[in-house]
Amino acid sequence: MKQLPPPIKPSLALELAGVIVLKLALLTVIWFAFFADQPHPPAEIDAVAHGLLDRVSASTPPQPPHPQEGASSHAHR
């Protein structure tokens, strides 16, 4: 009876490459399924500046008025 040759095993590098490709494919599917249609915040300069100024003005307490330049109590030398 004729013997069959042993099956060829893929090399470790080929197996790792296959696992990496499979993971990337699954991550791509997950991204498209759950994250692709999420709304993006505005990235224009004016919109960002307006949003930051709103946050700063809402989080800081009101400041007392600054003394005027001419009404200083320090004597000039």
Secondary structure, 3 states (H helix, E strand, C coil): CCCCCCCCCCCHHHHHHHHHHHHHHHHHHHHHHHCCCCCCCCCCHHHHHHHHHHHHHHHCCCCCCCCCCCCCCCCCC
